[in-house]
């Protein structure tokens, strides 16, 4: 029985020594990947802001309670309904 317990403890130790670095590697890759999505989201927000400001400069004013995406949608809807 003691031999079984020693074998189990040895297998657990070896497995934990192998799996722990792999787990750390996966976590690092996940953090890097999430950072890319954050940068992409920031770029999209900047593009929407610039587009909304350009529409506002063209004379189609933004309502005070309206976000950039809603402002762009309202502009597109108005242009489509004109045609």
DONUFI-884389 format. One record per residue: residue number from 1; residue in three letters; x, y, z of N, C-alpha, C in turn. Coordinates in steps of 0.1 Angstrom, whole numbers, plus 5000, padded with zeros to 4 digits. Example, Ala and Ser with C-alpha at 12.3 -4.5 7.8 and 13.67 -1.06 7.14 Angstrom:
BEGIN
<lummi num="1" residu="ALA" n_u="5132" n_v="4943" n_w="5078" ca_u="5123" ca_v="4955" ca_w="5078" c_u="5132" c_v="4967" c_w="5078"/>
<lummi num="2" residu="SER" n_u="5128" n_v="4978" n_w="5071" ca_u="5137" ca_v="4989" ca_w="5071" c_u="5129" c_v="5000" c_w="5079"/>
//
This chain:
BEGIN
<lummi num="1" residu="UNK" n_u="5008" n_v="4988" n_w="5000" ca_u="5000" ca_v="5000" ca_w="5000" c_u="5009" c_v="5013" c_w="5000"/>
<lummi num="2" residu="UNK" n_u="5020" n_v="5012" n_w="5007" ca_u="5028" ca_v="5024" ca_w="5008" c_u="5035" c_v="5026" c_w="4995"/>
<lummi num="3" residu="UNK" n_u="5038" n_v="5016" n_w="4987" ca_u="5044" ca_v="5017" ca_w="4974" c_u="5035" c_v="5024" c_w="4965"/>
<lummi num="4" residu="UNK" n_u="5022" n_v="5021" n_w="4965" ca_u="5012" ca_v="5027" ca_w="4957" c_u="5011" c_v="5042" c_w="4960"/>
<lummi num="5" residu="UNK" n_u="5011" n_v="5046" n_w="4973" ca_u="5010" ca_v="5060" ca_w="4977" c_u="5023" c_v="5067" c_w="4972"/>
<lummi num="6" residu="UNK" n_u="5035" n_v="5061" n_w="4973" ca_u="5047" ca_v="5068" ca_w="4969" c_u="5046" c_v="5070" c_w="4954"/>
<lummi num="7" residu="UNK" n_u="5042" n_v="5060" n_w="4947" ca_u="5040" ca_v="5061" ca_w="4932" c_u="5031" c_v="5072" c_w="4928"/>
<lummi num="8" residu="UNK" n_u="5019" n_v="5072" n_w="4935" ca_u="5009" ca_v="5083" ca_w="4932" c_u="5015" c_v="5097" c_w="4935"/>
<lummi num="9" residu="UNK" n_u="5022" n_v="5098" n_w="4946" ca_u="5028" ca_v="5111" ca_w="4950" c_u="5038" c_v="5115" c_w="4939"/>
<lummi num="10" residu="UNK" n_u="5046" n_v="5106" n_w="4935" ca_u="5056" ca_v="5109" ca_w="4925" c_u="5050" c_v="5113" c_w="4911"/>
<lummi num="11" residu="UNK" n_u="5039" n_v="5106" n_w="4907" ca_u="5032" ca_v="5109" ca_w="4895" c_u="5026" c_v="5123" c_w="4896"/>
<lummi num="12" residu="UNK" n_u="5020" n_v="5126" n_w="4907" ca_u="5014" ca_v="5139" ca_w="4910" c_u="5024" c_v="5150" c_w="4909"/>
<lummi num="13" residu="UNK" n_u="5036" n_v="5148" n_w="4915" ca_u="5047" ca_v="5158" ca_w="4915" c_u="5052" c_v="5160" c_w="4901"/>
<lummi num="14" residu="UNK" n_u="5054" n_v="5150" n_w="4893" ca_u="5059" ca_v="5151" ca_w="4879" c_u="5048" c_v="5158" c_w="4871"/>
<lummi num="15" residu="UNK" n_u="5036" n_v="5154" n_w="4872" ca_u="5025" ca_v="5160" ca_w="4864" c_u="5024" c_v="5175" c_w="4867"/>
<lummi num="16" residu="UNK" n_u="5025" n_v="5179" n_w="4880" ca_u="5023" ca_v="5193" ca_w="4884" c_u="5035" c_v="5201" c_w="4878"/>
<lummi num="17" residu="UNK" n_u="5047" n_v="5195" n_w="4878" ca_u="5059" ca_v="5202" ca_w="4873" c_u="5058" c_v="5204" c_w="4858"/>
<lummi num="18" residu="UNK" n_u="5051" n_v="5196" n_w="4851" ca_u="5049" ca_v="5197" ca_w="4836" c_u="5038" c_v="5206" c_w="4833"/>
<lummi num="19" residu="UNK" n_u="5027" n_v="5205" n_w="4840" ca_u="5015" ca_v="5212" ca_w="4837" c_u="5016" c_v="5227" c_w="4841"/>
<lummi num="20" residu="UNK" n_u="5022" n_v="5230" n_w="4852" ca_u="5023" ca_v="5244" ca_w="4857" c_u="5029" c_v="5253" c_w="4846"/>
<lummi num="21" residu="UNK" n_u="5041" n_v="5250" n_w="4840" ca_u="5046" ca_v="5259" ca_w="4830" c_u="5037" c_v="5261" c_w="4818"/>
<lummi num="22" residu="UNK" n_u="5030" n_v="5250" n_w="4814" ca_u="5021" ca_v="5250" ca_w="4803" c_u="5009" c_v="5260" c_w="4807"/>
<lummi num="23" residu="UNK" n_u="5004" n_v="5259" n_w="4819" ca_u="4993" ca_v="5267" ca_w="4823" c_u="4998" c_v="5282" c_w="4823"/>
<lummi num="24" residu="UNK" n_u="5010" n_v="5285" n_w="4828" ca_u="5015" ca_v="5299" ca_w="4828" c_u="5016" c_v="5304" c_w="4813"/>
<lummi num="25" residu="UNK" n_u="5021" n_v="5295" n_w="4804" ca_u="5022" ca_v="5299" ca_w="4790" c_u="5008" c_v="5302" c_w="4784"/>
<lummi num="26" residu="UNK" n_u="4998" n_v="5294" n_w="4787" ca_u="4985" ca_v="5297" ca_w="4782" c_u="4979" c_v="5310" c_w="4787"/>
<lummi num="27" residu="UNK" n_u="4981" n_v="5312" n_w="4800" ca_u="4977" ca_v="5325" ca_w="4806" c_u="4983" c_v="5337" c_w="4800"/>
<lummi num="28" residu="UNK" n_u="4996" n_v="5336" n_w="4797" ca_u="5003" ca_v="5347" ca_w="4790" c_u="4998" c_v="5349" c_w="4776"/>
<lummi num="29" residu="UNK" n_u="4995" n_v="5339" n_w="4769" ca_u="4990" ca_v="5340" ca_w="4756" c_u="4976" c_v="5346" c_w="4756"/>
<lummi num="30" residu="UNK" n_u="4968" n_v="5343" n_w="4766" ca_u="4955" ca_v="5348" ca_w="4768" c_u="4955" c_v="5363" c_w="4771"/>
<lummi num="31" residu="UNK" n_u="4964" n_v="5367" n_w="4779" ca_u="4966" ca_v="5381" ca_w="4783" c_u="4970" c_v="5389" c_w="4770"/>
<lummi num="32" residu="UNK" n_u="4979" n_v="5384" n_w="4762" ca_u="4984" ca_v="5391" ca_w="4750" c_u="4972" c_v="5392" c_w="4740"/>
<lummi num="33" residu="UNK" n_u="4964" n_v="5382" n_w="4739" ca_u="4953" ca_v="5382" ca_w="4730" c_u="4942" c_v="5392" c_w="4734"/>
<lummi num="34" residu="UNK" n_u="4939" n_v="5392" n_w="4747" ca_u="4930" ca_v="5402" ca_w="4752" c_u="4935" c_v="5416" c_w="4750"/>
<lummi num="35" residu="UNK" n_u="4948" n_v="5419" n_w="4751" ca_u="4953" ca_v="5432" ca_w="4748" c_u="4951" c_v="5436" c_w="4734"/>
<lummi num="36" residu="UNK" n_u="4952" n_v="5426" n_w="4725" ca_u="4949" ca_v="5430" ca_w="4710" c_u="4935" c_v="5434" c_w="4708"/>
<lummi num="37" residu="UNK" n_u="4925" n_v="5427" n_w="4715" ca_u="4911" ca_v="5431" ca_w="4714" c_u="4909" c_v="5445" c_w="4720"/>
<lummi num="38" residu="UNK" n_u="4916" n_v="5448" n_w="4730" ca_u="4914" ca_v="5461" ca_w="4736" c_u="4919" c_v="5472" c_w="4727"/>
<lummi num="39" residu="UNK" n_u="4930" n_v="5470" n_w="4720" ca_u="4935" ca_v="5479" ca_w="4711" c_u="4926" c_v="5481" c_w="4699"/>
<lummi num="40" residu="UNK" n_u="4920" n_v="5470" n_w="4694" ca_u="4911" ca_v="5470" ca_w="4683" c_u="4898" c_v="5478" c_w="4687"/>
<lummi num="41" residu="UNK" n_u="4893" n_v="5476" n_w="4698" ca_u="4882" ca_v="5483" ca_w="4703" c_u="4884" c_v="5498" c_w="4704"/>
<lummi num="42" residu="UNK" n_u="4896" n_v="5501" n_w="4708" ca_u="4900" ca_v="5515" ca_w="4709" c_u="4900" c_v="5522" c_w="4695"/>
<lummi num="43" residu="UNK" n_u="4906" n_v="5515" n_w="4686" ca_u="4906" ca_v="5520" ca_w="4672" c_u="4892" c_v="5522" c_w="4666"/>
<lummi num="44" residu="UNK" n_u="4883" n_v="5512" n_w="4669" ca_u="4870" ca_v="5514" ca_w="4664" c_u="4863" c_v="5526" c_w="4670"/>
<lummi num="45" residu="UNK" n_u="4865" n_v="5528" n_w="4683" ca_u="4859" ca_v="5539" ca_w="4690" c_u="4864" c_v="5552" c_w="4684"/>
<lummi num="46" residu="UNK" n_u="4877" n_v="5553" n_w="4681" ca_u="4883" ca_v="5565" ca_w="4675" c_u="4877" c_v="5568" c_w="4661"/>
<lummi num="47" residu="UNK" n_u="4875" n_v="5557" n_w="4653" ca_u="4869" ca_v="5558" ca_w="4640" c_u="4855" c_v="5563" c_w="4641"/>
<lummi num="48" residu="UNK" n_u="4847" n_v="5558" n_w="4650" ca_u="4833" ca_v="5562" ca_w="4651" c_u="4833" c_v="5577" c_w="4656"/>
<lummi num="49" residu="UNK" n_u="4842" n_v="5580" n_w="4665" ca_u="4842" ca_v="5594" ca_w="4669" c_u="4845" c_v="5604" c_w="4658"/>
<lummi num="50" residu="UNK" n_u="4855" n_v="5600" n_w="4650" ca_u="4859" ca_v="5609" ca_w="4638" c_u="4848" c_v="5609" c_w="4628"/>
<lummi num="51" residu="UNK" n_u="4841" n_v="5598" n_w="4625" ca_u="4830" ca_v="5598" ca_w="4616" c_u="4818" c_v="5607" c_w="4621"/>
<lummi num="52" residu="UNK" n_u="4816" n_v="5606" n_w="4634" ca_u="4805" ca_v="5614" ca_w="4640" c_u="4808" c_v="5628" c_w="4639"/>
<lummi num="53" residu="UNK" n_u="4821" n_v="5632" n_w="4642" ca_u="4825" ca_v="5646" ca_w="4641" c_u="4824" c_v="5651" c_w="4627"/>
<lummi num="54" residu="UNK" n_u="4828" n_v="5643" n_w="4617" ca_u="4827" ca_v="5647" ca_w="4603" c_u="4812" c_v="5649" c_w="4599"/>
<lummi num="55" residu="UNK" n_u="4803" n_v="5641" n_w="4604" ca_u="4789" ca_v="5642" ca_w="4601" c_u="4784" c_v="5655" c_w="4607"/>
<lummi num="56" residu="UNK" n_u="4788" n_v="5657" n_w="4620" ca_u="4784" ca_v="5669" ca_w="4627" c_u="4789" c_v="5682" c_w="4620"/>
<lummi num="57" residu="UNK" n_u="4801" n_v="5681" n_w="4614" ca_u="4807" ca_v="5693" ca_w="4607" c_u="4799" c_v="5695" c_w="4594"/>
<lummi num="58" residu="UNK" n_u="4793" n_v="5685" n_w="4588" ca_u="4786" ca_v="5687" ca_w="4576" c_u="4772" c_v="5693" c_w="4578"/>
<lummi num="59" residu="UNK" n_u="4768" n_v="5695" n_w="4590" ca_u="4756" ca_v="5702" ca_w="4593" c_u="4745" c_v="5694" c_w="4599"/>
<lummi num="60" residu="UNK" n_u="4747" n_v="5681" n_w="4600" ca_u="4738" ca_v="5672" ca_w="4607" c_u="4742" c_v="5671" c_w="4621"/>
<lummi num="61" residu="UNK" n_u="4735" n_v="5678" n_w="4630" ca_u="4739" ca_v="5680" ca_w="4644" c_u="4736" c_v="5668" c_w="4652"/>
<lummi num="62" residu="UNK" n_u="4744" n_v="5666" n_w="4662" ca_u="4743" ca_v="5654" ca_w="4671" c_u="4734" c_v="5659" c_w="4683"/>
<lummi num="63" residu="UNK" n_u="4725" n_v="5651" n_w="4687" ca_u="4717" ca_v="5654" ca_w="4699" c_u="4725" c_v="5652" c_w="4711"/>
<lummi num="64" residu="UNK" n_u="4722" n_v="5659" n_w="4722" ca_u="4730" ca_v="5659" ca_w="4734" c_u="4730" c_v="5645" c_w="4741"/>
<lummi num="65" residu="UNK" n_u="4719" n_v="5638" n_w="4740" ca_u="4718" ca_v="5625" ca_w="4747" c_u="4722" c_v="5613" c_w="4738"/>
<lummi num="66" residu="UNK" n_u="4728" n_v="5616" n_w="4727" ca_u="4731" ca_v="5606" ca_w="4716" c_u="4745" c_v="5602" c_w="4716"/>
<lummi num="67" residu="UNK" n_u="4748" n_v="5589" n_w="4715" ca_u="4762" ca_v="5585" ca_w="4714" c_u="4766" c_v="5585" c_w="4699"/>
<lummi num="68" residu="UNK" n_u="4779" n_v="5583" n_w="4696" ca_u="4784" ca_v="5584" ca_w="4683" c_u="4778" c_v="5574" c_w="4673"/>
<lummi num="69" residu="UNK" n_u="4776" n_v="5562" n_w="4677" ca_u="4770" ca_v="5552" ca_w="4668" c_u="4756" c_v="5555" c_w="4665"/>
<lummi num="70" residu="UNK" n_u="4748" n_v="5560" n_w="4675" ca_u="4734" ca_v="5563" ca_w="4672" c_u="4733" c_v="5575" c_w="4663"/>
<lummi num="71" residu="UNK" n_u="4742" n_v="5585" n_w="4664" ca_u="4743" ca_v="5597" ca_w="4655" c_u="4745" c_v="5592" c_w="4641"/>
<lummi num="72" residu="UNK" n_u="4755" n_v="5583" n_w="4639" ca_u="4758" ca_v="5578" ca_w="4626" c_u="4746" c_v="5571" c_w="4620"/>
<lummi num="73" residu="UNK" n_u="4739" n_v="5562" n_w="4628" ca_u="4728" ca_v="5555" ca_w="4624" c_u="4716" c_v="5564" c_w="4619"/>
<lummi num="74" residu="UNK" n_u="4714" n_v="5574" n_w="4627" ca_u="4704" ca_v="5584" ca_w="4624" c_u="4707" c_v="5591" c_w="4611"/>
<lummi num="75" residu="UNK" n_u="4719" n_v="5595" n_w="4609" ca_u="4724" ca_v="5601" ca_w="4596" c_u="4721" c_v="5592" c_w="4584"/>
<lummi num="76" residu="UNK" n_u="4725" n_v="5579" n_w="4585" ca_u="4723" ca_v="5570" ca_w="4575" c_u="4709" c_v="5568" c_w="4572"/>
<lummi num="77" residu="UNK" n_u="4701" n_v="5566" n_w="4582" ca_u="4686" ca_v="5564" ca_w="4580" c_u="4680" c_v="5576" c_w="4573"/>
<lummi num="78" residu="UNK" n_u="4684" n_v="5588" n_w="4577" ca_u="4679" ca_v="5600" ca_w="4570" c_u="4683" c_v="5601" c_w="4555"/>
<lummi num="79" residu="UNK" n_u="4695" n_v="5597" n_w="4552" ca_u="4700" ca_v="5597" ca_w="4538" c_u="4693" c_v="5586" c_w="4530"/>
<lummi num="80" residu="UNK" n_u="4690" n_v="5575" n_w="4536" ca_u="4683" ca_v="5564" ca_w="4529" c_u="4669" c_v="5568" c_w="4527"/>
<lummi num="81" residu="UNK" n_u="4662" n_v="5574" n_w="4536" ca_u="4648" ca_v="5578" ca_w="4535" c_u="4646" c_v="5589" c_w="4525"/>
<lummi num="82" residu="UNK" n_u="4657" n_v="5597" n_w="4522" ca_u="4656" ca_v="5608" ca_w="4512" c_u="4655" c_v="5602" c_w="4498"/>
<lummi num="83" residu="UNK" n_u="4662" n_v="5591" n_w="4496" ca_u="4663" ca_v="5585" ca_w="4483" c_u="4650" c_v="5578" c_w="4479"/>
//
